[in-house]
Amino acid sequence: MYTLHIANKNYSSWSLRPWILLRQLDIAFHEEMHPFQADIQAQRKNYLAFSPSAKVPVLQDGQTIVWDSLAIAEYLAEAHAGVWPEDRAARAWARSASSEMHAGFPHLRERCTMNCAVRATPKTVTAELQQDIERVNTLFNQGLARFGGPFLGGAAFTAVDAMYAPVVFRIQTYDLPMQGAAAEYVSRMLALPGMQQWYAQALQERDTDDAHEQDVVRYSDIIGDERQQ
């Protein structure tokens, strides 16, 4: 059985991607949680015990170690059907959109950091952030229109949906505007059993990380917190 090493579900967008992919495709795995630490050097030392990059996520398959969310998706695709869309054109689009997410959207990442539990309003929507939000809208609506939905690459949940799952939580946290089919897609994603499970467990976490919490208040006003006290 695979072992997936992840960090806090409330914060770790990179961890969510392979976790939700495995969960939604019903691929068996064991989860190992490694909470973020205030002491970055201590965290790095601890993470190096299982991660060559000292980062999460990491997939362990026997003696094989795969790090980075996109690399994990490609590794899983070699052994499991359904990781990418079957249709060649949809698969090409899904891989392109996934790579764009993996390498892009810097302003969305910085100003709307993942924090599943809170509800917040951005203090300022810069032109760059607005551009990232509009690009998400375009990608969601394009994928749904071209391949028929209800998921981005067609009828089934695939890796491209997993890659944008953290964005879906960001949309919920910051109430980012989605237009047309994109708004319906966000609601559909949030209702998935795997997303519901991740969210519920994020709210139950007792390990908080000041750096991640401060990232929210730096750029946004918090209007609510769903965590269990």
C-alpha positions in Angstrom: 0.0 0.0 0.0 1.1 3.5 -0.7 2.1 5.9 2.1 1.4 9.6 1.5 3.3 12.1 3.7 1.4 15.3 4.1 1.3 18.4 6.4 -1.6 20.2 8.1 -4.8 19.8 6.1 -5.9 23.4 7.0 -2.9 24.9 5.2 -1.1 22.5 2.9 -2.4 23.0 -0.6 0.3 20.9 -2.1 -0.6 17.9 0.2 -4.3 18.1 -0.8 -3.6 17.5 -4.5 -2.4 13.8 -4.3 -4.5 13.1 -1.2 -7.8 14.0 -3.0 -6.7 12.2 -6.2 -6.0 9.0 -4.3 -9.2 9.4 -2.3 -11.5 10.2 -5.2 -10.1 7.4 -7.4 -10.4 5.0 -4.5 -6.8 4.1 -4.5 -5.7 2.6 -1.1 -3.1 4.6 0.8 -1.9 5.2 4.3 -1.6 8.8 5.5 1.4 10.1 7.5 0.8 13.6 9.0 3.8 15.9 9.7 2.6 19.3 11.0 4.4 22.4 10.1 6.8 23.7 12.8 7.6 27.2 13.8 11.3 26.3 13.8 11.9 26.0 10.0 15.3 24.3 10.4 13.9 21.7 12.8 11.0 21.1 10.4 13.5 20.7 7.5 15.5 18.1 9.5 12.4 16.2 10.4 11.1 16.3 6.8 14.4 15.1 5.4 13.8 11.8 7.1 11.2 11.0 4.4 11.5 13.7 1.8 14.5 14.4 -0.5 13.3 18.0 -0.9 12.4 18.5 2.8 8.9 19.3 1.6 5.5 17.7 1.3 3.8 15.8 -0.3 5.8 12.7 -0.7 4.5 9.3 -1.9 6.2 6.2 -0.8 5.7 3.0 -2.7 8.0 0.4 -1.2 11.5 1.6 -1.8 10.4 4.1 -4.4 10.0 7.7 -3.2 8.1 10.3 -5.3 8.1 13.9 -4.3 6.1 16.8 -5.8 2.4 16.7 -6.4 2.5 16.6 -10.2 5.2 13.9 -10.2 3.0 11.9 -7.9 0.1 12.2 -10.3 2.2 11.0 -13.2 3.6 8.1 -11.1 0.1 7.0 -10.2 -1.0 7.3 -13.8 1.5 4.6 -14.8 -0.3 2.1 -12.5 -3.9 3.2 -12.3 -6.6 4.0 -14.8 -8.4 7.3 -14.6 -5.7 9.6 -13.3 -5.9 11.6 -16.6 -8.8 11.9 -19.0 -9.1 9.1 -21.6 -9.7 11.4 -24.5 -6.4 12.5 -25.9 -7.4 16.2 -26.4 -8.9 16.4 -22.9 -5.8 14.7 -21.5 -3.5 17.3 -23.3 -5.6 20.1 -22.0 -5.7 18.7 -18.4 -1.9 18.3 -18.4 -1.4 21.8 -19.6 -3.9 23.3 -17.1 -2.2 21.2 -14.3 1.2 22.5 -15.3 0.0 26.0 -15.3 -1.4 25.6 -11.8 1.8 24.0 -10.6 4.0 26.8 -11.9 1.7 29.8 -12.0 -0.8 32.0 -10.1 1.7 33.6 -7.8 -0.5 36.5 -6.7 -3.4 34.1 -5.9 -1.0 32.0 -3.8 0.5 34.9 -2.0 -2.6 37.0 -1.3 -5.1 34.2 -0.8 -3.1 31.6 1.0 -4.9 28.3 1.8 -6.6 28.3 5.1 -9.7 26.1 4.9 -11.1 27.1 8.3 -11.4 30.9 8.0 -13.7 33.2 6.0 -11.9 36.4 4.9 -12.2 39.3 2.6 -9.2 40.5 0.7 -8.1 44.0 1.8 -7.1 44.9 -1.8 -7.8 43.1 -5.0 -4.7 44.1 -7.0 -4.7 44.1 -10.8 -2.4 41.0 -10.6 -4.7 39.1 -8.2 -7.7 40.0 -10.4 -5.8 38.6 -13.4 -5.2 35.3 -11.6 -8.9 35.1 -10.5 -10.0 35.8 -14.1 -7.7 33.1 -15.4 -9.2 30.6 -13.0 -12.6 31.5 -14.3 -11.5 31.1 -17.9 -9.9 27.7 -17.2 -12.8 26.3 -15.3 -15.4 27.5 -17.9 -13.2 26.4 -20.8 -12.7 22.9 -19.5 -16.3 22.4 -18.6 -17.5 23.7 -22.0 -15.0 21.8 -24.2 -15.2 18.4 -22.5 -18.8 18.4 -21.3 -18.3 18.3 -17.5 -19.2 17.8 -14.8 -15.4 17.9 -14.1 -12.7 19.9 -15.9 -11.6 17.0 -18.2 -15.0 15.5 -18.8 -17.3 13.1 -17.0 -14.8 11.8 -14.3 -12.7 13.4 -11.6 -9.1 13.4 -12.7 -5.7 14.9 -11.8 -6.5 18.3 -13.2 -9.4 18.6 -10.7 -7.0 17.5 -7.9 -4.5 20.2 -9.0 -7.2 22.9 -8.6 -8.8 21.5 -5.4 -6.8 24.0 -3.3 -8.0 26.8 -5.4 -11.6 25.6 -4.7 -10.9 26.0 -1.0 -9.4 29.4 -1.6 -12.5 30.5 -3.4 -14.6 29.4 -0.5 -12.3 31.1 2.1 -12.1 34.4 0.3 -15.5 34.3 -1.5 -13.7 34.9 -4.8 -16.1 35.6 -7.7 -16.8 32.8 -10.2 -18.9 33.2 -13.2 -21.3 30.8 -15.0 -20.4 27.1 -15.0 -17.3 27.8 -12.9 -19.4 28.7 -9.9 -21.4 25.4 -10.2 -18.1 23.5 -10.5 -16.8 25.0 -7.3 -20.0 23.9 -5.4 -19.7 20.5 -7.0 -16.1 20.1 -5.9 -16.8 21.2 -2.4 -19.6 18.6 -2.1 -17.3 15.7 -3.1 -16.9 13.1 -0.3 -13.1 13.5 -0.3 -13.3 17.3 -0.1 -15.8 17.1 2.7 -13.5 14.7 4.6 -10.5 16.9 4.1 -12.4 19.9 5.3 -13.9 18.3 8.3 -10.5 17.0 9.4 -8.9 20.4 8.8 -11.4 22.0 11.2 -10.5 19.4 13.9 -6.8 20.1 13.8 -5.2 21.4 16.9 -1.8 22.2 15.4 -1.8 25.8 14.1 1.0 27.5 12.4 1.6 31.2 13.1 3.3 31.9 9.7 0.3 30.6 7.8 -2.2 32.4 10.0 -0.3 35.6 9.6 -0.3 35.2 5.8 -4.1 35.6 6.0 -4.3 38.7 8.1 -1.5 40.4 6.1 -3.7 40.6 3.0 -7.2 40.0 4.3 -9.8 40.8 7.0 -11.0 37.7 8.8 -14.8 37.6 9.1 -15.2 34.1 10.5 -13.5 30.9 11.7 -15.1 27.5 11.5 -12.6 25.7 13.6 -13.8 23.7 16.6 -12.8 25.4 19.8 
